[in-house]
Amino acid sequence: MIQLDLNHAFLKEDVKAYQDQVRAIDEALQNGTCKGNDFIGWLNWANNYDKEEFSRIKEVAAKVRENTEVFVVCGIGGSYLGARAAIEMMNGLYGDNKPEIIYMGNTFSSTYISQVMNHIKDKEVTVNVISKSGTTTETALAFRILKQFMEEKYGEDAKNRIIATTDKARGTLKALADKEGYETFVIPDDIGGRFSVITPVGLLPIAVAGIDIDALMKGLHEGMGEYGDADLEKNPAYRYAVARRILQNQGYDVELLVNYEPQMQMVAEWWKQLFGESEGKDGKGILPDSVCFSTDLHSLGQFVQEGKKVLFETNLYVETPMIDLTFPNDEANEDGMNYLAGKSVDWANKMAAKGTLQAHEETGGVPNILLTMPGMTSYDFGNMCMFFFKAIAMTTLMNDSNPFNQPGVEVYKKNMFKLLGKE
Amino acid sequence: MIQLDLNHAFLKEDVKAYQDQVRAIDEALQNGTCKGNDFIGWLNWANNYDKEEFSRIKEVAAKVRENTEVFVVCGIGGSYLGARAAIEMMNGLYGDNKPEIIYMGNTFSSTYISQVMNHIKDKEVTVNVISKSGTTTETALAFRILKQFMEEKYGEDAKNRIIATTDKARGTLKALADKEGYETFVIPDDIGGRFSVITPVGLLPIAVAGIDIDALMKGLHEGMGEYGDADLEKNPAYRYAVARRILQNQGYDVELLVNYEPQMQMVAEWWKQLFGESEGKDGKGILPDSVCFSTDLHSLGQFVQEGKKVLFETNLYVETPMIDLTFPNDEANEDGMNYLAGKSVDWANKMAAKGTLQAHEETGGVPNILLTMPGMTSYDFGNMCMFFFKAIAMTTLMNDSNPFNQPGVEVYKKNMFKLLGKE
């Protein structure tokens, strides 16, 4: 369970003053009468998900792990960020990543696409194309290139190495998959892209990466209870939601998600979509931003410490690292580092975090919210999903906005289609 | 040369109204009488750099490329961001990266350090440790681990596979390097970390990555002239500097650097250090943030389009991509994508950029600054360095702050040393 500490947040209002509003919103969310109520399938997903399909994900993943050197995830936005966040968090950045996972279908960059195609050309490949409709341009463009490559490389067998995660019945991709005979998995109708990491959208790539998705679903399920209470005192997700609104009332327009583990940076990117796309509307919302400390203390640290006071920090601490190590002794001590000899490097990381909090809070005057996760396991990932899902739903509904749509994303598409000559 | 277009920036003041101030600051910068004048060595570096040392960089790099599978760059902040930005921009993310370049010494993460050490253990390794003093904790910690590894692996020969980039005479690392007999390169006294990519700090790793550093220095040199005029009309770097100040006067506290090439994302990280650390002080400055579109249109796009109006965008366009490709035809056209058949994918990327600009500007009301680079060559990289260096010096001096120090970075260190028990 994620622990929340608001003692460093400089809140000028009492969180509990929002209890009545929170209770009313929670009721509307549970009853399905809130704004965006056609997209709240994630709420009870940990109970309602298709168990047969879940087993099939594990079977397909096991087969892919046997015959594949590169697994290409072809999707954009929620159709790749969640999987990538989970896989990097749980496997680390230089883990024994077999198969290699590569993300395509999320860019028009000709260099990126060309280099990936060249990189995979002599390898055993499986492709997972992920799109509700099949018409998302970046993804459809990359998939046509991938499909032709797979058919040239594998002939008839290509269809056994392409997996489509898409709508259960309609759409271009579903029709194509049925015709070609691809294995398919379903994107539910009532779970939006940025919440979809807990569906086959995320679960298949995560399972292919060798991660225990049963534990992920268990963490999500436990989170339903742990972050399910309408009582603010018993619900850290809702307290966090309220604290954000109070801090924006105090004039802070940017939230900086801070982590101390490089393998958490894609979690931050996933969080940026979840938060920015949910509440960035109606001229409202807090701009989500992120850093990885202590690395970025040597880039953005100066601004946080002494620059204009536009942001607050939300620290996402991890209690138990994936791997710890003991700092070695050196008799000669020419580098003067023996004061750390025999100490845990993770302990040093935590002292850096503690010293930074103190610096930013006391000297810098920056509000800090503290979140602590027990570890970086798949259970923790699933549990964290529910924490952030509940928090963003509450905090956005407090703005009287719909947390589950993204009407602003259509504007660039409309302009682009015109420029591209699409009818 | 970088082209600047301010026609989409919604400036409410005339840039030219700042001509007198700009001229006075430029004079102080050129004369060395401005704030921070002990760190303006970068200004004339393209003329003054040590030619003998530059040749030695190329020789050493050639040798490393012959006998090395993994080149470990051990440094933090400016001592790794510049090199990584340059190498990713010029080689791409899935290029033929031989040797593999890995960055260490920039984190206390025990998982990251452990996984990298495991990843390199059976490979041929060369280490480049980069630190002015040798006492930067993250770097010294990683280097002790690397040094012991190299000595165990290579015995006596380890010293031929460790290269130190450090102070010319003083400091812990210089003393150690001299004692052990490491090859050394010099970090100049008058060029700060975030400007150091043009010195051996950046040049050695860049050369090891197989990139032409002569062209980089040529681009930097040409930039001295192109961005050297005190006349605003003749100097896009200074016009950009003034436009930023005007936009902050208009209430925008965040600058979002936008690119459309995944291989430019580390350039954005490097820019964030350069800008954030230079002007984020005295309670002033614009918070630097970044996105890669169209990828992140499916995460932060919604916020930019319809969220609270806290930011302006600075688009860093690239005219000629590293690699273009033609979108293939498909007779069946089941994906409905034939409207792009025969078209250049880079052209589609540019139409996405154009449609996005229109969406954010016209419908979203977001100010947009347009910067266009000719390409992603090493010449372009060197030239871009001078553009951003001149811009950030000017824009920070307009705030009456010192662009070249970073006093705020010391605060967390002081707290951390106490917690770590360092005397």
Interface residues (C-beta under 8 A of the other chain):
Chain A: I76 G77 G78 L81 G92 L93 Y94 G95 I102 N106 T107 F108 S109 S110 T111 Y112 I113 S114 Q115 V116 N118 H119 G134 T135 T137 E138 A140 L141 F143 R144 I145 Q148 T172 L173 A175 L176 K179 G193 R194 D253 V254 Y260 E261 P262 Q263 E269 K272 Q273 G276 E277 E279 G280 K281 D282 G283 K284 G285 I286 L287 P288 D289 C292 S294 T295 L297 H298 S299 L300 G301 Q302 F303 V304 Q305 E306 G307 K308 K309 V310 L311 P321 M322 I323 D324 L325 F327 P328 D330 E334 D335 G336 M337 Y339 L340 K343 S344 V345 D346 A348 N349 M351 A352 K354 G355 T356 Q358 A359 H360 T363 G364 M376 Q406 P407 G408 V409 V411 Y412 K413 K414 N415 M416 F417 K418 L419 L420 G421 K422 E423
Chain B: I76 G77 G78 L81 G92 L93 Y94 G95 I102 N106 T107 F108 S109 S110 T111 Y112 I113 S114 Q115 V116 N118 H119 G134 T135 T137 E138 A140 L141 F143 R144 I145 Q148 T172 L173 A175 L176 K179 G193 R194 D253 V254 Y260 E261 P262 Q263 E269 K272 Q273 G276 E277 E279 G280 K281 D282 G283 K284 G285 I286 L287 P288 D289 C292 S294 T295 L297 H298 S299 L300 G301 Q302 F303 V304 Q305 E306 G307 K308 K309 V310 L311 P321 M322 I323 D324 L325 F327 P328 D330 E334 D335 G336 M337 Y339 L340 K343 S344 V345 D346 A348 N349 M351 A352 K354 G355 T356 Q358 A359 H360 T363 G364 M376 Q406 P407 G408 V409 V411 Y412 K413 K414 N415 M416 F417 K418 L419 L420 G421 K422 E423
